[in-house]
Amino acid sequence: MVIPPPAGAPAAGDLGPVLREAAARLAAAGVPTPDVDAELLAAHVLGLGRGELAAASLRGDRMPADAAAVLGELIERRAAREPLQHLTGTAPFRHLELRVGPGVFVPRPETETVAQLAIDALRAAAGPAPVAVDLGTGSGALALAMATEVPHARVHAAENSVDAFIWAKENFARHAPHARLAFIDLADAFPDLDGMVSVLVSNPPYVPDDAIPRDPEVRHWDPPAALYGGADGLDVVRVLSGVAMRLLHPGGTLVIEHGEWQGRPIRDLLTADGWRGAATHPDLTTRDRATTAIRP
């Protein structure tokens, strides 16, 4: 027996109208990219790429009733602002498709700029097997970008959330089983690597405690431990400064992601701690996104 789709959800029929109806439902719910999300969810349900979905729509292919029912359920969940990546189970990051879901911070496109800064520094590091560390790895995005794009590097990552660690463990197994993933607090991470690390990168929690994220997907679904960083958002950055000073060798590079208004206070913090050359870098939207510094 075919289960009918929820009220207001797409009905079985030609794919083009089904997609338009799904997009209209998402637009009415305030989803920022309703057309894209409808296409991605339909492609996920049908097991197609977006290009294949577009071709099927142009041909006038029909969506079977059972697929329409599944799509209807997903559209209603997305309309309730459940993250798209939770519904498909994956998040793209650079060349990777990462497994994500409840309990782990969903990697954002702007973090790809942070990954590039770390990768560039790692490629420039001396020696045949430079060491890189990602503290608070979450899904593993930054560590796995380094491990796959700088394959001669030795990459280590730390995570202390059980839920996030489960997702990271799956992603490491799929993309870089040779990299090291440890269940450990970043403040105590990798004493065996003291003074040996060439690049240390982190996307720490940096939202001030009294700030409320605008997007429901962030506010209701991202784990609070991955978002909030104390009264000014910099509590974990202060810890990172000390840990990185311990782990990096002289001349090693620290890369920290942060909010667009935090560049100056982070540069001041790092400079006061003895770091050299603190500099803030924009992402592709020209918003300040990361600060780098050199270990003296």
Stockholm file with secondary structure:
# STOCKHOLM 1.0

chainA/1-296         MVIPPPAGAPAAGDLGPVLREAAARLAAAGVPTPDVDAELLAAHVLGLGRGELAAASLRGDRMPADAAAVLGELIERRAAREPLQHLTGTAPFRHLELRVGPGVFVPRPETETVAQLAIDALRAAAGPAPVAVDLGTGSGALALAMATEVPHARVHAAENSVDAFIWAKENFARHAPHARLAFIDLADAFPDLDGMVSVLVSNPPYVPDDAIPRDPEVRHWDPPAALYGGADGLDVVRVLSGVAMRLLHPGGTLVIEHGEWQGRPIRDLLTADGWRGAATHPDLTTRDRATTAIRP
#=GR chainA/1-296 SS CCCCCCTTSCCSEEHHHHHHHHHHHHHHTTCSSHHHHHHHHHHHHHTCCHHHHHHHHHHTCEECHHHHHHHHHHHHHHHTTCCHHHHHSEEEETTEEEECCTTSCCCCTTHHHHHHHHHHHHHHSSSSSCEEEEESCTTTHHHHHHHHHSTTSEEEEEECCHHHHHHHHHHHHHHCTTSEEEECCGGGCCGGGTTTEEEEEECCCCBCTTCCCSSHHHHHHSCGGGTBCSTTSCHHHHHHHHHHHHHEEEEEEEEEECCTTCHHHHHHHHHHTTCEEEEEEECTTSCEEEEEEECC
#=GC SS_cons         CCCCCCTTSCCSEEHHHHHHHHHHHHHHTTCSSHHHHHHHHHHHHHTCCHHHHHHHHHHTCEECHHHHHHHHHHHHHHHTTCCHHHHHSEEEETTEEEECCTTSCCCCTTHHHHHHHHHHHHHHSSSSSCEEEEESCTTTHHHHHHHHHSTTSEEEEEECCHHHHHHHHHHHHHHCTTSEEEECCGGGCCGGGTTTEEEEEECCCCBCTTCCCSSHHHHHHSCGGGTBCSTTSCHHHHHHHHHHHHHEEEEEEEEEECCTTCHHHHHHHHHHTTCEEEEEEECTTSCEEEEEEECC
//
